[in-house]
Amino acid sequence: MKPVILGAGLAGLSAALALAPIPVVVVSPCALGDGCSSAWAQGGIAAAVGADDKADFHAQDTLAAGNGLNDDAIVRQTTDDGASVIERLTKQGVVFDRDAQGNLLLGLEAAHRKRRIVHAKDATGLAVMQALIKAAREAPSIEIIENARVTDLIVENGAIAGVVLRQFREDTIRQTRCVVLATGGAAALWRDTTNPHENWGSGLALAARAGALLGDLEFMQFHPTAIDIGRDPMPLASEALRGEGAVLINETGETFTDVLQRRDVVARAIWDQIIKGHSVYLDARKALGNSFKERFPTIYALCISARIDPVTMPIPVRPAAHYHMGGVLTDAKGRTNISGLWACGEVACTGLHGANRLASNSLLEAASFGWRAGEDVKNSPLLQTRQKQITSFAETTKIEARAAKEDAEKIRAVLSDDAGVIRDRAGLERAIGLLSPLAKKSDMALAGLMIATCALRREESRGAHFRSDFPQTASVGQRSRFKISDLEDFK
């Protein structure tokens, strides 16, 4: 029985390529390359490859950003992987920016002490995905099923036995002992988001209903500088702009925060301006001027399409849901508490990010853990385990994955209004009350409900999770744990 990988972003394709020449099935909910955040990543990949840098510095910066909730061993493992990730991606065909001598050009982003962001212009994720998609399509061991999704994980005696695959409105059972969950994040649960609409936490609900242990679900990172031009999803003004000297101003021209602070600090500073009635802009006129178009062609084109010339005009911005630090709990190889289930990429909670992701660590984590998970599956004795033929699956739930459009917009409004940049008990309790009845029929509502429940439980402010009624940070950080049985209606 072939291993099945759910999701075809950087993490999922890395796992599939690591498995070669073992035959594997990759299930993508869209055409390959569409609907995944990996292809939308502008900023780059953090890796300590500069002459004045080292992995230990990168690890220290990651730990500082994570506000006491990182797993130290995972941080060290992942930052140590940085150079090998860049080397492997280069061999797989990714063309990174280099100087005339062939040395990598390194960018600076918030909370990094060194220039260590490896770029492919300002469309790094797209360049990476194009190379990996080409490699995956050319690999004889990889079977790709597009425009399909898995609606249920079949678990027997605490172990994966198969999946329920839905394609063209028909369900079929695909037997397997090994499933890699790489379904992406949950930021599209919010109205203001930088993510594809497909990233609404489907993997969280799928894994939770199968009995997986989840962690740190309350930590959603809001990117401070989404471009506010009325689009959904919102285009992104990369962190790299601030690294190159762009500043934040309000409509009076006043600067109000240090733009190179942690993302959560900058996001709250902008949100404070907005709730006071101000408009906020990212101003790159002085820092970049006429070089903007050459240095950041993708962002330049986005701005021009909205009749904003960033060479002569500041860019309107506001915080938007961007990256989920929580997810399905895994170990250093991507294994979950369910035998035969691995998770990698944004759907996973590895302990790398803690309470607040350091900029550009996401693509690094996806590439590192995707590859590690693939190698672990490749060496798993489960691949050799014979299993009885499954002829029916009576346990299939009737929960719909994506909510009906009307309910989906309601869910997004609830999370935006009551579990956004700044939270409190009244709002979170209201969110739980509104989402609970919807969660009985919708995985989308279930994902939102689990996040709101964990946010209510954490009575402190830490990293990306800020409670106005509990503004202080506890002296000792505790990672949260969650199972679906914690919800009254799912016991």
The 8 nearest C-alpha neighbors of each residue, nearest first, counted from 0:
[[1, 175, 174, 2, 176, 382, 385, 177],
 [0, 2, 23, 22, 175, 3, 24, 177],
 [1, 3, 177, 23, 178, 175, 24, 0],
 [4, 2, 24, 178, 25, 23, 1, 179],
 [5, 3, 179, 25, 178, 24, 26, 180],
 [6, 4, 26, 180, 181, 182, 179, 25],
 [7, 5, 182, 181, 27, 11, 26, 8],
 [8, 6, 11, 12, 27, 31, 9, 25],
 [7, 9, 11, 10, 35, 37, 6, 12],
 [8, 10, 12, 11, 37, 13, 365, 366],
 [11, 9, 369, 365, 344, 13, 366, 8],
 [10, 12, 7, 14, 181, 8, 13, 6],
 [11, 13, 15, 14, 9, 7, 10, 8],
 [14, 12, 369, 370, 10, 16, 11, 15],
 [13, 15, 373, 369, 370, 17, 11, 12],
 [16, 14, 12, 18, 17, 13, 373, 11],
 [17, 15, 13, 18, 19, 14, 12, 135],
 [16, 18, 373, 14, 370, 15, 19, 374],
 [19, 17, 373, 15, 16, 377, 21, 374],
 [20, 18, 21, 16, 17, 140, 15, 22],
 [19, 21, 140, 18, 22, 139, 16, 138],
 [22, 20, 19, 18, 140, 23, 377, 1],
 [23, 21, 140, 141, 1, 20, 19, 24],
 [24, 22, 2, 1, 141, 3, 142, 140],
 [23, 25, 142, 3, 143, 141, 4, 2],
 [26, 24, 4, 143, 3, 144, 142, 5],
 [25, 27, 144, 5, 6, 145, 4, 143],
 [26, 28, 145, 6, 29, 7, 146, 147],
 [29, 27, 146, 147, 148, 145, 26, 30],
 [30, 28, 146, 27, 145, 33, 31, 34],
 [29, 31, 145, 33, 146, 32, 27, 28],
 [32, 30, 33, 29, 27, 145, 7, 132],
 [31, 33, 30, 35, 34, 128, 38, 8],
 [34, 32, 30, 31, 35, 29, 38, 195],
 [33, 35, 195, 197, 29, 32, 36, 196],
 [36, 34, 37, 8, 33, 38, 195, 32],
 [37, 35, 39, 38, 194, 195, 40, 34],
 [36, 38, 124, 39, 35, 40, 8, 9],
 [37, 39, 125, 124, 36, 40, 128, 35],
 [38, 40, 36, 37, 124, 41, 125, 122],
 [41, 39, 124, 37, 38, 42, 123, 122],
 [42, 40, 122, 121, 123, 43, 237, 124],
 [41, 43, 237, 40, 239, 121, 359, 238],
 [42, 44, 118, 123, 117, 116, 359, 41],
 [43, 45, 359, 117, 116, 363, 362, 46],
 [44, 46, 116, 359, 360, 115, 117, 363],
 [47, 45, 81, 115, 48, 82, 44, 116],
 [46, 48, 53, 54, 52, 115, 49, 81],
 [47, 49, 46, 82, 52, 115, 50, 53],
 [50, 48, 52, 51, 47, 115, 114, 105],
 [49, 51, 52, 48, 53, 47, 115, 114],
 [52, 50, 49, 53, 113, 48, 47, 114],
 [53, 51, 49, 47, 50, 48, 113, 56],
 [52, 54, 47, 55, 56, 57, 48, 51],
 [53, 55, 57, 47, 56, 78, 79, 58],
 [54, 56, 58, 57, 53, 59, 75, 78],
 [57, 55, 59, 58, 54, 53, 60, 52],
 [58, 56, 54, 60, 55, 59, 61, 78],
 [59, 57, 55, 61, 56, 60, 75, 78],
 [58, 60, 56, 62, 61, 57, 63, 55],
 [61, 59, 63, 57, 62, 58, 111, 64],
 [62, 60, 58, 64, 59, 63, 357, 57],
 [63, 61, 65, 59, 64, 60, 58, 69],
 [62, 64, 60, 61, 65, 66, 59, 67],
 [63, 65, 61, 62, 66, 357, 355, 60],
 [66, 64, 353, 355, 354, 62, 63, 352],
 [67, 65, 64, 68, 354, 462, 63, 461],
 [66, 68, 476, 65, 69, 353, 62, 63],
 [69, 67, 353, 66, 476, 65, 354, 478],
 [70, 68, 353, 350, 351, 65, 71, 352],
 [69, 71, 350, 73, 72, 351, 74, 68],
 [70, 72, 74, 73, 69, 75, 62, 351],
 [73, 71, 75, 74, 70, 76, 331, 77],
 [74, 72, 76, 70, 75, 71, 351, 77],
 [75, 73, 71, 351, 77, 72, 76, 58],
 [74, 76, 72, 78, 73, 77, 58, 79],
 [77, 75, 73, 79, 74, 78, 72, 80],
 [78, 76, 80, 74, 79, 75, 73, 367],
 [77, 79, 80, 81, 75, 54, 76, 58],
 [78, 80, 76, 77, 54, 81, 75, 82],
 [81, 79, 77, 78, 83, 82, 84, 76],
 [82, 80, 46, 84, 78, 79, 83, 47],
 [81, 83, 85, 84, 80, 48, 46, 86],
 [82, 84, 86, 80, 85, 81, 87, 79],
 [85, 83, 87, 81, 86, 82, 80, 88],
 [86, 84, 88, 82, 83, 87, 89, 81],
 [85, 87, 83, 89, 84, 88, 82, 90],
 [88, 86, 90, 84, 89, 85, 83, 91],
 [89, 87, 91, 85, 90, 86, 93, 84],
 [88, 90, 93, 86, 92, 91, 87, 85],
 [89, 91, 87, 92, 88, 86, 93, 85],
 [92, 90, 88, 89, 93, 87, 130, 131],
 [91, 93, 89, 90, 130, 94, 88, 131],
 [92, 94, 89, 127, 88, 130, 91, 126],
 [95, 93, 92, 89, 119, 96, 126, 127],
 [94, 96, 119, 118, 93, 97, 117, 103],
 [97, 95, 119, 104, 118, 103, 120, 94],
 [98, 96, 103, 104, 102, 101, 95, 99],
 [97, 99, 101, 100, 102, 104, 103, 96],
 [98, 100, 101, 97, 102, 103, 104, 96],
 [99, 101, 98, 102, 97, 103, 104, 96],
 [100, 102, 97, 98, 99, 103, 96, 104],
 [103, 101, 97, 98, 100, 104, 99, 96],
 [102, 104, 97, 96, 105, 98, 101, 117],
 [105, 103, 97, 96, 98, 102, 117, 106],
 [104, 106, 116, 115, 117, 114, 103, 107],
 [107, 105, 116, 114, 115, 117, 108, 104],
 [106, 108, 114, 242, 116, 115, 239, 113],
 [109, 107, 242, 239, 111, 238, 110, 358],
 [108, 110, 259, 111, 260, 261, 242, 358],
 [109, 111, 261, 260, 112, 259, 108, 60],
 [112, 110, 113, 109, 108, 60, 107, 114],
 [111, 113, 110, 114, 60, 56, 57, 107],
 [114, 112, 111, 115, 52, 107, 51, 49],
 [113, 115, 107, 106, 105, 116, 112, 111],
 [114, 116, 105, 46, 47, 45, 113, 106],
 [117, 115, 45, 106, 105, 44, 43, 114],
 [116, 118, 44, 105, 43, 45, 115, 106],
 [119, 117, 43, 123, 120, 95, 96, 116],
 [118, 120, 123, 95, 96, 122, 121, 94],
 [121, 119, 118, 122, 123, 96, 295, 294],
 [122, 120, 41, 295, 123, 119, 42, 297],
 [123, 121, 41, 125, 120, 124, 119, 40],
 [124, 122, 119, 126, 43, 41, 125, 118],
 [125, 123, 38, 40, 127, 37, 126, 122],
 [124, 126, 38, 128, 127, 122, 123, 129],
 [127, 125, 123, 129, 124, 128, 93, 130],
 [128, 126, 124, 130, 125, 93, 129, 123],
 [127, 129, 131, 125, 130, 126, 38, 132],
 [130, 128, 132, 126, 127, 131, 125, 133],
 [129, 131, 133, 92, 127, 128, 132, 93],
 [132, 130, 134, 128, 133, 129, 135, 127],
 [133, 131, 135, 129, 134, 130, 128, 136],
 [132, 134, 130, 136, 131, 135, 137, 129],
 [135, 133, 131, 137, 132, 136, 138, 130],
 [136, 134, 132, 138, 137, 133, 131, 141],
 [135, 137, 133, 134, 138, 132, 141, 139],
 [136, 138, 134, 135, 133, 139, 141, 132],
 [137, 139, 135, 140, 136, 141, 134, 16],
 [140, 138, 141, 137, 142, 136, 20, 22],
 [139, 141, 22, 138, 20, 19, 21, 23],
 [142, 140, 23, 139, 138, 22, 24, 143],
 [141, 143, 24, 25, 23, 140, 144, 22],
 [144, 142, 25, 24, 26, 145, 141, 27],
 [143, 145, 26, 25, 27, 147, 142, 146],
 [144, 146, 27, 30, 147, 29, 28, 26],
 [147, 145, 29, 28, 27, 30, 166, 144],
 [148, 146, 166, 28, 145, 165, 27, 26],
 [149, 147, 28, 165, 164, 150, 26, 27],
 [148, 150, 164, 163, 151, 165, 162, 147],
 [149, 151, 163, 148, 164, 165, 400, 205],
 [152, 150, 163, 149, 162, 205, 153, 395],
 [151, 153, 162, 209, 154, 161, 163, 205],
 [154, 152, 161, 162, 160, 159, 151, 155],
 [155, 153, 159, 158, 160, 157, 152, 156],
 [154, 156, 158, 157, 160, 159, 153, 161],
 [157, 155, 158, 154, 159, 160, 338, 337],
 [156, 158, 155, 154, 337, 338, 159, 210],
 [159, 157, 338, 154, 155, 156, 337, 339],
 [158, 160, 154, 339, 176, 161, 153, 338],
 [161, 159, 176, 153, 154, 175, 155, 174],
 [162, 160, 174, 175, 153, 173, 159, 152],
 [161, 163, 152, 173, 153, 151, 172, 164],
 [162, 164, 172, 151, 149, 150, 171, 173],
 [165, 163, 149, 171, 170, 148, 162, 172],
 [164, 166, 170, 169, 148, 147, 149, 168],
 [165, 167, 147, 168, 169, 164, 170, 148],
 [166, 168, 169, 165, 147, 146, 170, 148],
 [169, 167, 166, 165, 170, 147, 164, 171],
 [168, 170, 165, 166, 167, 171, 164, 147],
 [171, 169, 165, 164, 163, 166, 168, 172],
 [172, 170, 164, 163, 173, 165, 169, 166],
 [171, 173, 163, 162, 164, 174, 161, 170],
 [174, 172, 162, 161, 163, 171, 175, 164],
 [175, 173, 161, 160, 172, 162, 0, 176],
 [174, 176, 161, 0, 160, 177, 2, 1],
 [175, 177, 160, 159, 339, 381, 161, 382],
 [178, 176, 339, 2, 175, 340, 3, 159],
 [179, 177, 3, 340, 4, 2, 339, 341],
 [180, 178, 4, 341, 342, 340, 5, 181],
 [179, 181, 342, 5, 182, 341, 4, 178],
 [182, 180, 6, 11, 343, 5, 183, 344],
 [181, 183, 6, 202, 180, 5, 346, 184],
 [184, 182, 345, 346, 181, 198, 344, 35],
 [183, 185, 345, 346, 198, 200, 323, 186],
 [184, 186, 200, 199, 198, 187, 188, 323],
 [185, 187, 320, 188, 321, 189, 192, 184],
 [188, 186, 199, 189, 198, 196, 185, 192],
 [187, 189, 411, 199, 186, 185, 414, 447],
 [190, 188, 411, 187, 415, 191, 414, 192],
 [189, 191, 411, 415, 192, 412, 188, 187],
 [192, 190, 319, 189, 320, 233, 232, 193],
 [193, 191, 320, 319, 232, 194, 187, 233],
 [192, 194, 233, 232, 321, 234, 319, 320],
 [195, 193, 192, 187, 36, 232, 186, 196],
 [196, 194, 197, 34, 198, 232, 35, 36],
 [195, 197, 187, 198, 194, 199, 34, 232],
 [198, 196, 195, 34, 199, 187, 35, 194],
 [199, 197, 185, 184, 187, 196, 195, 200],
 [200, 198, 185, 187, 188, 197, 201, 186],
 [201, 199, 185, 203, 202, 184, 446, 198],
 [202, 200, 204, 203, 199, 205, 442, 443],
 [201, 203, 205, 200, 182, 204, 206, 346],
 [204, 202, 200, 206, 201, 205, 207, 446],
 [205, 203, 207, 201, 202, 206, 446, 442],
 [204, 206, 202, 208, 203, 207, 201, 151],
 [207, 205, 209, 211, 203, 204, 208, 202],
 [206, 208, 211, 204, 210, 209, 205, 483],
 [207, 209, 210, 205, 206, 204, 483, 211],
 [210, 208, 206, 207, 211, 152, 205, 154],
 [211, 209, 207, 208, 206, 212, 482, 483],
 [212, 210, 207, 206, 209, 336, 337, 213],
 [211, 213, 482, 328, 481, 327, 336, 210],
 [214, 212, 327, 481, 328, 326, 480, 482],
 [213, 215, 480, 479, 216, 325, 326, 328],
 [214, 216, 325, 479, 217, 218, 478, 480],
 [217, 215, 325, 450, 218, 214, 326, 453],
 [216, 218, 454, 450, 453, 215, 219, 464],
 [217, 219, 464, 216, 324, 463, 325, 215],
 [220, 218, 323, 322, 463, 324, 217, 221],
 [219, 221, 322, 463, 321, 323, 320, 222],
 [220, 222, 320, 319, 321, 318, 223, 219],
 [221, 223, 318, 319, 321, 224, 220, 320],
 [224, 222, 318, 266, 265, 317, 221, 225],
 [225, 223, 316, 317, 236, 318, 222, 226],
 [224, 226, 235, 316, 317, 236, 318, 234],
 [227, 225, 316, 234, 235, 315, 228, 236],
 [226, 228, 316, 315, 229, 317, 225, 233],
 [229, 227, 230, 226, 305, 315, 233, 316],
 [228, 230, 227, 231, 233, 226, 232, 305],
 [229, 231, 233, 232, 228, 234, 227, 226],
 [232, 230, 233, 229, 192, 191, 193, 190],
 [231, 233, 193, 192, 230, 194, 195, 234],
 [232, 234, 193, 231, 230, 192, 225, 226],
 [235, 233, 226, 225, 193, 232, 236, 230],
 [234, 236, 225, 226, 237, 233, 224, 193],
 [237, 235, 224, 225, 226, 298, 238, 234],
 [236, 238, 239, 42, 235, 240, 41, 224],
 [237, 239, 240, 241, 108, 242, 42, 236],
 [238, 240, 242, 237, 241, 108, 42, 243],
 [241, 239, 243, 242, 238, 245, 237, 244],
 [240, 242, 245, 244, 243, 239, 238, 258],
 [241, 243, 239, 108, 107, 240, 244, 238],
 [242, 244, 240, 241, 245, 239, 286, 107],
 [243, 245, 241, 286, 242, 246, 240, 283],
 [246, 244, 283, 241, 282, 240, 286, 243],
 [247, 245, 282, 281, 258, 244, 241, 248],
 [248, 246, 281, 280, 254, 282, 258, 279],
 [249, 247, 254, 253, 252, 280, 279, 281],
 [248, 250, 279, 252, 251, 278, 253, 280],
 [249, 251, 252, 278, 279, 277, 248, 280],
 [252, 250, 249, 253, 248, 277, 254, 278],
 [253, 251, 248, 249, 250, 254, 247, 280],
 [252, 254, 248, 251, 249, 255, 250, 247],
 [253, 255, 248, 247, 256, 252, 249, 246],
 [254, 256, 253, 248, 247, 257, 268, 249],
 [257, 255, 258, 254, 268, 265, 247, 260],
 [256, 258, 259, 260, 255, 265, 246, 247],
 [259, 257, 260, 256, 246, 241, 265, 247],
 [260, 258, 109, 257, 110, 261, 241, 242],
 [259, 261, 258, 109, 257, 110, 265, 264],
 [262, 260, 264, 263, 110, 109, 265, 259],
 [261, 263, 265, 264, 266, 223, 260, 222],
 [262, 264, 266, 463, 265, 261, 267, 462],
 [265, 263, 267, 261, 262, 266, 268, 260],
 [264, 266, 268, 262, 267, 263, 223, 269],
 [267, 265, 223, 263, 269, 268, 264, 318],
 [268, 266, 270, 264, 269, 265, 271, 263],
 [267, 269, 265, 271, 266, 270, 264, 272],
 [268, 270, 272, 266, 271, 267, 265, 273],
 [271, 269, 267, 273, 272, 268, 266, 274],
 [272, 270, 268, 269, 274, 273, 267, 275],
 [271, 273, 269, 275, 277, 270, 274, 268],
 [272, 274, 270, 277, 276, 275, 271, 278],
 [273, 275, 276, 271, 272, 270, 277, 269],
 [276, 274, 272, 273, 277, 271, 270, 278],
 [275, 277, 273, 274, 272, 278, 271, 279],
 [278, 276, 273, 272, 275, 249, 279, 250],
 [277, 279, 249, 250, 273, 276, 280, 272],
 [280, 278, 249, 316, 248, 315, 250, 277],
 [281, 279, 315, 314, 248, 316, 313, 247],
 [280, 282, 247, 314, 313, 246, 315, 248],
 [281, 283, 313, 246, 245, 284, 247, 280],
 [282, 284, 245, 286, 287, 285, 281, 246],
 [285, 283, 288, 310, 282, 286, 287, 311],
 [284, 286, 288, 283, 287, 245, 282, 244],
 [287, 285, 244, 283, 245, 284, 288, 243],
 [288, 286, 291, 290, 283, 285, 284, 289],
 [287, 289, 284, 310, 290, 285, 291, 286],
 [288, 290, 291, 310, 287, 292, 284, 293],
 [291, 289, 287, 293, 288, 292, 294, 310],
 [292, 290, 294, 287, 289, 293, 295, 288],
 [293, 291, 296, 295, 299, 290, 294, 289],
 [292, 294, 290, 291, 296, 295, 289, 299],
 [293, 295, 291, 292, 290, 296, 120, 121],
 [296, 294, 292, 121, 298, 291, 297, 293],
 [295, 297, 292, 299, 298, 293, 300, 294],
 [298, 296, 300, 299, 295, 121, 301, 122],
 [297, 299, 301, 300, 296, 295, 302, 236],
 [300, 298, 296, 302, 297, 301, 292, 295],
 [299, 301, 303, 297, 298, 302, 296, 304],
 [302, 300, 298, 304, 299, 303, 297, 305],
 [301, 303, 307, 305, 299, 304, 300, 298],
 [302, 304, 306, 307, 300, 305, 301, 308],
 [303, 305, 301, 302, 306, 300, 307, 299],
 [306, 304, 302, 303, 307, 301, 228, 308],
 [307, 305, 303, 304, 302, 308, 301, 309],
 [306, 308, 302, 303, 305, 309, 312, 314],
 [307, 309, 310, 312, 303, 311, 302, 306],
 [310, 308, 312, 311, 313, 307, 314, 284],
 [311, 309, 288, 284, 308, 289, 312, 291],
 [310, 312, 309, 308, 284, 313, 288, 307],
 [311, 313, 309, 308, 310, 307, 314, 284],
 [314, 312, 282, 281, 280, 309, 315, 283],
 [313, 315, 281, 280, 282, 316, 309, 312],
 [316, 314, 280, 227, 226, 279, 281, 313],
 [317, 315, 226, 227, 224, 225, 280, 279],
 [316, 318, 225, 224, 223, 227, 319, 226],
 [319, 317, 223, 222, 221, 266, 224, 225],
 [320, 318, 192, 191, 221, 222, 321, 225],
 [321, 319, 221, 192, 186, 220, 191, 189],
 [320, 322, 221, 193, 222, 186, 220, 319],
 [321, 323, 220, 219, 186, 324, 320, 184],
 [324, 322, 219, 325, 184, 220, 185, 218],
 [323, 325, 218, 219, 352, 322, 348, 356],
 [326, 324, 216, 215, 348, 323, 214, 218],
 [325, 327, 348, 347, 346, 213, 214, 216],
 [326, 328, 213, 347, 348, 212, 346, 214],
 [327, 329, 348, 213, 214, 212, 335, 347],
 [330, 328, 335, 333, 334, 349, 348, 327],
 [329, 331, 333, 334, 332, 349, 335, 328],
 [330, 332, 333, 73, 329, 349, 334, 368],
 [333, 331, 372, 330, 334, 371, 375, 368],
 [332, 334, 329, 341, 372, 342, 330, 331],
 [335, 333, 341, 329, 330, 332, 340, 342],
 [336, 334, 329, 337, 341, 340, 328, 333],
 [335, 337, 211, 338, 212, 334, 329, 328],
 [338, 336, 335, 340, 158, 157, 339, 211],
 [339, 337, 158, 340, 159, 336, 157, 335],
 [338, 340, 177, 159, 176, 158, 178, 337],
 [341, 339, 178, 337, 338, 335, 179, 177],
 [340, 342, 334, 179, 333, 335, 180, 178],
 [343, 341, 180, 333, 347, 179, 181, 334],
 [344, 342, 347, 181, 369, 368, 333, 10],
 [343, 345, 365, 10, 346, 347, 181, 364],
 [344, 346, 183, 184, 347, 323, 343, 365],
 [347, 345, 183, 326, 184, 344, 182, 181],
 [348, 346, 326, 327, 343, 342, 345, 344],
 [349, 347, 326, 328, 325, 327, 350, 329],
 [348, 350, 329, 351, 347, 328, 330, 73],
 [349, 351, 70, 69, 353, 352, 348, 73],
 [352, 350, 74, 349, 69, 73, 353, 70],
 [351, 353, 356, 65, 350, 355, 69, 324],
 [352, 354, 69, 65, 68, 350, 355, 351],
 [355, 353, 462, 65, 66, 68, 218, 463],
 [354, 356, 65, 462, 463, 353, 64, 352],
 [357, 355, 352, 358, 65, 64, 324, 353],
 [356, 358, 61, 64, 360, 359, 355, 352],
 [357, 359, 360, 356, 108, 109, 361, 45],
 [360, 358, 44, 45, 361, 43, 42, 362],
 [359, 361, 363, 45, 358, 362, 357, 364],
 [362, 360, 364, 363, 359, 365, 345, 358],
 [363, 361, 365, 364, 44, 360, 366, 359],
 [364, 362, 360, 361, 366, 365, 44, 367],
 [363, 365, 367, 361, 362, 366, 368, 360],
 [366, 364, 344, 10, 362, 368, 369, 363],
 [365, 367, 369, 363, 364, 10, 368, 13],
 [366, 368, 364, 370, 365, 369, 363, 371],
 [369, 367, 371, 370, 365, 343, 364, 366],
 [370, 368, 10, 14, 13, 366, 372, 343],
 [369, 371, 14, 13, 373, 368, 17, 372],
 [372, 370, 368, 374, 373, 369, 332, 375],
 [371, 373, 375, 333, 369, 332, 374, 370],
 [374, 372, 14, 17, 370, 18, 376, 371],
 [373, 375, 377, 371, 372, 376, 17, 18],
 [376, 374, 372, 378, 377, 373, 379, 371],
 [377, 375, 379, 373, 378, 374, 372, 177],
 [378, 376, 374, 375, 18, 379, 373, 21],
 [377, 379, 375, 376, 374, 380, 382, 381],
 [378, 380, 376, 381, 377, 382, 375, 383],
 [379, 381, 382, 383, 378, 384, 376, 377],
 [382, 380, 384, 379, 383, 176, 177, 339],
 [383, 381, 380, 384, 379, 176, 177, 0],
 [382, 384, 381, 380, 385, 379, 0, 176],
 [385, 383, 381, 382, 386, 380, 176, 0],
 [386, 384, 383, 387, 382, 0, 381, 176],
 [385, 387, 388, 384, 160, 176, 175, 174],
 [388, 386, 389, 385, 160, 390, 174, 384],
 [387, 389, 390, 386, 174, 391, 385, 160],
 [390, 388, 391, 387, 174, 392, 172, 161],
 [389, 391, 388, 392, 172, 387, 393, 174],
 [392, 390, 389, 393, 172, 394, 388, 171],
 [391, 393, 394, 395, 390, 389, 172, 153],
 [392, 394, 395, 391, 396, 390, 153, 389],
 [393, 395, 392, 396, 153, 151, 391, 397],
 [396, 394, 393, 392, 151, 397, 163, 153],
 [397, 395, 398, 394, 151, 399, 393, 150],
 [396, 398, 399, 395, 440, 441, 439, 400],
 [397, 399, 440, 441, 396, 442, 400, 439],
 [400, 398, 441, 401, 440, 442, 397, 402],
 [399, 401, 442, 441, 443, 398, 402, 150],
 [402, 400, 443, 399, 442, 441, 403, 407],
 [403, 401, 407, 441, 406, 443, 404, 400],
 [402, 404, 406, 405, 407, 401, 441, 408],
 [403, 405, 407, 406, 402, 408, 401, 409],
 [404, 406, 408, 407, 403, 409, 402, 410],
 [405, 407, 409, 403, 408, 404, 402, 410],
 [408, 406, 404, 410, 402, 409, 405, 403],
 [407, 409, 411, 410, 405, 406, 412, 404],
 [408, 410, 406, 412, 407, 411, 413, 405],
 [409, 411, 407, 413, 408, 412, 406, 444],
 [412, 410, 189, 188, 190, 408, 414, 409],
 [411, 413, 415, 409, 410, 414, 416, 190],
 [414, 412, 410, 416, 411, 415, 430, 417],
 [415, 413, 418, 411, 417, 412, 416, 189],
 [416, 414, 412, 419, 189, 413, 417, 418],
 [415, 417, 413, 414, 412, 418, 419, 426],
 [416, 418, 426, 414, 427, 415, 413, 419],
 [419, 417, 414, 422, 415, 416, 427, 451],
 [418, 420, 415, 421, 417, 422, 416, 414],
 [419, 421, 267, 422, 221, 465, 418, 270],
 [422, 420, 465, 419, 466, 467, 418, 423],
 [423, 421, 466, 418, 467, 465, 419, 417],
 [422, 424, 466, 426, 468, 425, 467, 427],
 [425, 423, 427, 426, 428, 455, 422, 468],
 [426, 424, 428, 427, 423, 429, 417, 422],
 [425, 427, 417, 429, 428, 424, 423, 430],
 [426, 428, 430, 424, 429, 425, 417, 455],
 [429, 427, 431, 425, 430, 426, 424, 432],
 [428, 430, 426, 432, 427, 431, 425, 433],
 [431, 429, 427, 433, 428, 432, 413, 417],
 [432, 430, 428, 434, 433, 429, 435, 448],
 [431, 433, 429, 430, 435, 434, 428, 436],
 [434, 432, 430, 431, 435, 429, 436, 437],
 [433, 435, 431, 437, 432, 448, 436, 444],
 [434, 436, 438, 437, 432, 431, 433, 448],
 [437, 435, 438, 434, 439, 433, 432, 440],
 [436, 438, 434, 439, 435, 444, 440, 441],
 [439, 437, 445, 444, 441, 435, 440, 436],
 [438, 440, 437, 436, 441, 398, 435, 445],
 [439, 441, 398, 438, 437, 399, 442, 397],
 [442, 440, 399, 438, 443, 398, 444, 402],
 [443, 441, 445, 400, 444, 204, 399, 446],
 [442, 444, 441, 446, 445, 401, 402, 400],
 [443, 445, 438, 447, 441, 442, 446, 437],
 [446, 444, 438, 442, 448, 443, 447, 449],
 [447, 445, 443, 449, 444, 448, 204, 200],
 [448, 446, 444, 450, 445, 449, 451, 443],
 [447, 449, 445, 451, 450, 446, 434, 431],
 [448, 450, 452, 446, 447, 451, 445, 453],
 [449, 451, 216, 447, 217, 453, 448, 452],
 [452, 450, 454, 448, 453, 449, 427, 447],
 [453, 451, 449, 455, 454, 450, 448, 456],
 [452, 454, 456, 217, 450, 455, 451, 216],
 [455, 453, 217, 451, 457, 452, 456, 450],
 [456, 454, 452, 453, 457, 427, 451, 424],
 [455, 457, 453, 454, 458, 452, 451, 217],
 [458, 456, 454, 455, 459, 453, 217, 460],
 [459, 457, 469, 456, 455, 460, 466, 454],
 [460, 458, 469, 472, 457, 471, 470, 473],
 [459, 461, 465, 472, 470, 466, 471, 464],
 [460, 462, 464, 472, 465, 463, 354, 459],
 [461, 463, 354, 355, 464, 66, 263, 65],
 [462, 464, 263, 220, 355, 218, 354, 219],
 [465, 463, 461, 218, 462, 460, 217, 466],
 [464, 466, 460, 421, 422, 463, 461, 467],
 [467, 465, 422, 469, 423, 468, 460, 470],
 [466, 468, 470, 469, 423, 422, 465, 421],
 [467, 469, 466, 423, 470, 424, 422, 458],
 [470, 468, 459, 466, 467, 471, 458, 460],
 [471, 469, 460, 467, 466, 468, 459, 465],
 [472, 470, 460, 469, 459, 473, 461, 466],
 [473, 471, 460, 459, 461, 474, 470, 469],
 [474, 472, 475, 459, 476, 471, 460, 461],
 [473, 475, 472, 476, 471, 67, 477, 459],
 [476, 474, 473, 477, 67, 472, 68, 478],
 [475, 477, 67, 68, 473, 474, 478, 66],
 [478, 476, 479, 475, 68, 67, 473, 215],
 [477, 479, 68, 215, 476, 480, 214, 353],
 [478, 480, 215, 214, 477, 481, 453, 216],
 [481, 479, 214, 213, 215, 478, 212, 482],
 [480, 482, 213, 214, 212, 483, 485, 479],
 [483, 481, 484, 212, 485, 213, 207, 211],
 [482, 484, 485, 207, 486, 489, 208, 481],
 [483, 485, 490, 486, 482, 489, 487, 488],
 [486, 484, 483, 482, 487, 481, 490, 489],
 [487, 485, 484, 489, 488, 483, 490, 482],
 [486, 488, 489, 490, 485, 484, 483, 435],
 [487, 489, 486, 490, 439, 484, 435, 485],
 [490, 488, 484, 486, 487, 483, 485, 439],
 [489, 484, 487, 488, 486, 485, 483, 482]]
